[in-house]
Every structure is written in C-alpha cells, then in structure tokens.
Amino acid sequence: MIYFDNAATTIVDNEVLKSFNEINTRFFANPASSHKLGQETFNLENIARRNIAKIFASKEEEIIFTSGATESNNLAIKGCAFRYQNRGKHIITTKVEHPSVLNAFRQLEDFGFSVTYLDVDKDGKVSFEDLKEAIRDDTILVSIMSVNNEVGTINDIEEIAKYLKTFPKIVFHSDATQAIGKIDIDYKNVDLVSLSAHKLHGFKGSGALIKRANIDLLPIASGGGQEFSYRSGTNNFPYEICLAKTLRIAYEKQKENYEKVKKLNDRLREELNKMPGVKINSPLDASPYILNFSTVKKASVVAEGLSLKEIYVSTKSACSSKKSPTSYVLQAMGRDEFDSANAIRVSFSNENTLEEIDIFVKELSNILLKLK
Ligand code: PMP
C-alpha cells in the first residue's frame, strides 16, 4: 500500500497511540473531580496546555482546545465577527480557503457582514497589494490560510501579519492546518491560528485555536465555561494531552521531515515534468508536502486506477471531492475548466519513501497510457 493522501489525514503516530492508551487506563478521571486521580489528570492537562503554549510562544490561556480546524475556524471567524461588529462589518478572506472558512464567511453575509473575497495569482497566492487595497475603515477581520490544502501554496503570513499590526481594529486569523509542524512560519503577530491534530499523525476530532490574550471572541458553544468560556463542554483531555505530544514530535522533527519530504517532492516533480499531458499546478515554492497536477485524462478514473493498485491519492481535497469535480482553487488560479476538474493531489508524510515515488510514477504512466 502506498499512502499519498496525507493532506486528507495521516496515520496516528505509535507514541501518541501509546500515550492515549496509558491516559485512558491510568488517568481516566474527570479533571474537574477534586479527588487525587481527578487532580492528577487535571495536572497532566495543564502540562499539555503549557507545552503547546511554549511552542507558540504564547500564554496558557491563549490555547483553546477544539475538535479540530473546522471548529477552530468557525470559532475564530464567527466569534470575532460577532464580538467586534460594533466596530465595523467588513471582513476579508480569499477565494481559495478551506470550506470551513469560506462557508463561515458566506454565513456571515446573511448576518449583514460585507465580505471581500480576495483573488489569487496563477500560483494560488494572495497579493499583498490586493489586501492593502481591500482594507476599509470598517474592516474588522482578515482571514488568510497559511498553506493551501489543494495545491500547497504558501502565503506570506509573517509579512501580512506585520502589516496588519498597524491596524489596531483588525484581527488577523490564519488557518494553519496544513502548515503547523511542517512549514516554518512565525505566528507571533497572528491573532488567531487554527490547527488540527490529524494532519500531523494525531487524532481526528482534535485541534486547537491559538487566541492572543488581547483578542476576545463571542463563544459559539455556551455552557459550563470550559476553555476560558470560549468553548464550553467537558474537555476531551486524553485528546488534549495527545495533541501536545503530537505537536512536540512534529516540531522536533519538522526540519528533518521537511528535508525528507522535499526530496520526494523534487523526484516526483522531475518525473511528472517528463510525462506528456501532465501539468503541475503546485508552484515551485509550495509546501513540499503537497503536489497537485492535472492530466489529460479524467482524474477520477486515474485515481481509481491507482487505488486498484493500492496507491491512494486525492482528486482535489477530501473535503470537497465528493461534490463537484471542479476545483474552485484551480479555477481561482486561472486554470481552464478541464484542468480544474481533473487534478490529482499527492500529499506526503515523512513516512513515504523514494521507492514509493518510483512505483507511483510507473503505475501512473501505465494508467495514462492505457487510457489513451
Ligand atoms: N483547513 C484546512 C486547510 C484543511 O486542510 C482542513 C482539513 N481538510 C481543515 C481546515 C479542517 O480540519 P478538520 O478536519 O480538523 O476539521
């Protein structure tokens, strides 16, 4: 089996799995219980929060545990828009965000917010100039993804964040789901950062929102006041402790993994460039974890052919591949209708190998040849 769909989700790391079993057998008490076992669990949860805070040079109260990036994005965007609507009702995002961002913005339009959806260039990147022009006196929120989940394009988050700091009324959010633990981006000037564990060999249904202390949000889930009242509901502390471990492992190995994955990406790029009818959609400076290309054949048939050989890839992103085959990301990048509807996304993890690339290239060539 060759698993090249790591942007959709990853296999859980063995160490993380071991911790999960240990927590569930030894520290299963409710951290809110006042007995010794409850307190031990509470302490472990606090250590996890502190360790995550250290990674992001933030304070413990700036880490809000969530069920993943979809929830983090919704809490960040709607929570911010509703909290600060008295300052203005203009909000900005891009045309190529994940549906959990785009649909949150669309929903806010129904509540009277005015949204600017920024264009991207042929590489899928947001133009700094376009952003500058879009900002108005009543702008309260800008949300720009760090790394695009379909093509891997990396935005200039540090530069944008620095610029937006000059607008005290504007909150800056970045969906960093495909960047955290993979791409070296400094989030110190970003007010809200969404992340998800399952893209990093952690658990599905686990994530966090980093929220700088000076930013307030209207909570989406009201209740018992957990997570500093921003996200009520009994905490899933085994997942929270495992998230800290997932992030620690990812950050410790980030550089080494990046170098390894870059080699895989380079090799595949080189081979794809030799194949007739294949057009690479990911820019050269994209995240090496994602390589997107279109072929002259129907992508669903190509992906099915690969799947029969137990090689797993995506046609665009898992979140939208079951709907229309056309990728709004590739359309926004100016690709034509056919190429936008017939893209294959290969996404790597540090566990993939050069041998797997060679097998993939051989099988892909055979499939494309047969489909002639
Ligand atoms: N944002 C991006 C960029 C993603 O790739 C994903 C996962 N497909 C999400 C948000 C949603 O993450 P989760 O599955 O944790 O809700």
Boltz pocket constraint, residues with backbone or C-beta under 6 A from the ligand:
constraints:
  - pocket:
      binder: B
      contacts: [[A, 7], [A, 8], [A, 67], [A, 68], [A, 69], [A, 70], [A, 71], [A, 98], [A, 100], [A, 145], [A, 147], [A, 148], [A, 149], [A, 175], [A, 177], [A, 178], [A, 195], [A, 196], [A, 197], [A, 198], [A, 205], [A, 206], [A, 207], [A, 317], [A, 319]]
      max_distance: 6.0
